[in-house]
Amino acid sequence: MDKVKINVMFVTHADKKGGAEQSLIHLINYLDTSKYRIFLLSPGHAEYLDEIRTEYRHFPLSLHSIKKKFGMGYLQTIFRMKAFVKRNQIDIIHANGWRAPWYTAPLKFLTSCKLVWHHRDYTHLRMFNQVLPKFFDQVICISHFVANSIQGSNKTIIYNGVDPELSLTLKSRSFMEDDTLVIGTFGRIVEWKRYHLVIEAVKKLADNHKYNWKLLIVGDASVDGSQGYFNEMIQKVIDYGLEQNVIFYGYSKKPLEVMKECDLTINFSLNEPFGRVIIESMLVHTPVIVSDSGGAPEIIHQTRGGFIVKDGDVEELYQTIRLVYDKAVDHQELSNEGYRSVMSDFNMSTIARKVESTYHLLLAQKLKSEAAG
C-alpha cells in the first residue's frame, strides 16, 4: 500500500446516530484526504454511513457490550482488529465515544499504532477516569469539564464543531412570528436531560396567563433513552393541560431545520459533557438557554449567544424565558453573536486542523523514538 498518506482508522460501536456519531461524521468529512487515508470500523448497517461525504474504507464490525461479550468473543474481536490494522498499515487508531476505547486499548500492546481516544462523556467511574486514559497516547476531551474528570497529562481539549455547509439556507421564520414564541429542546429522552424541569418552567408561563408559546420536544427514547421517563413527560403535560402548547415532535433526521423554526432553544441537562445542539442552534441564528452545569456554560461564555441559568433553578429558567417572551432582550444581537462565534471558533475546518495537529505531534514523537531506538 502507498504510504505517502497517513492511515487513520476511526472506531465506533454505534449503529444509530447520536451526538458523538454526528461529531465523528463531521471530523471524517473535514479531514485533509491529501494527507490522510481514512478507515472506519463500525457496524455494517450503521444508519449514518450515507452522511460521510469523503472517501473512506469501511471495516464492518460490531463492538458488543463488554459486560455481555467479555471473554472469547471480546478477544476474537480484538484479534480481528489487530489483523486489519497490520494488513492495512494503520498508523493511528482513533476511538470514538465510550465503548470503542475498551476494544482499542489492548492494541497498544499488539500493534505499533498511536492510539487516540476522543472522550465525549462524563462519568464518575474510576475505570474511565483513571485507568483507561493510561492506554492511550492522547485523549481528546470535548470540554474542560470532561478533561477535569480524568487523570493524566496525555489529554488535550478540542471542542466539537459544526459543519458550516449546514447553515446555507436562511432561518425559517422571523423572531416571534405571529406573536408566538417557539421554544425547542433537542436530544434523546432521558432523565439527565431534565425535560421535566423545562416543562415546569413553561407551565409558569401559563400560570401567569402567557399562552402565546409552543415547546417542541424533539427526540425520542430509541437511542440510550428511557421510555418510562418519556411516558412520565407525556402524562405531566396532560395533567397540566398543556397539550396544545407542548408538542412531542419525535426524532428528526434534520434537527437544524427544526431549530430554524425556533426562536429559542433550551439545554437544561445535568452535567452535559458539551452540548452539540447548542452550537448547532447558534449556527442557525437561534439563541440558547443552558444550565450552569457540565460543559455547556463554556460554550455560552465563549460565544455570548445565549443565557446561563443557575443549575436546576426552574424559577430562573422561567424568568429567562419570560425576558425573551416579553422582547426585553436584543434577540437579533444574541443571534448574530452566537452565529459569528460558532462560524469562527467551532467551524469544523478549524476543529479538524486541531485534530490533525494532534496526529502530527504523535507521529513526530514516534519517529523520534524510533530514531533514538
Secondary structure, DSSP 4 states (H G I P E B T S, - for coil): ---SSEEEEEE---SS--HHHHHHHHHHHHS-TTTEEEEEEE-TT-TTGGG--S--EEEE-----HHHHTTHHHHHHHHHHHHHHHHTT--EEEEETTTHHHHHTTHHHHS--EEEEEE------HIIIIIGGGG-SEEEESSHHHHTTS-SS-EEE----B-GGGG-SPPSS-TTGGG-EEEEEES---GGG-HHHHHHHHHHHHHTT---EEEEEE--STTT--HHHHHHHHHHHHHHT-TTTEEEEE--S-HHHHHTT-SEEEE--SS-S--HHHHHHHHTT--EEEESSTTHHHHHHHH--EEEE-TT-HHHHHHHHHHHHTT-S-HHHHHHHHHHHHHHHSBHHHHHHHHHHHHHHHHHHHHHHHHH-
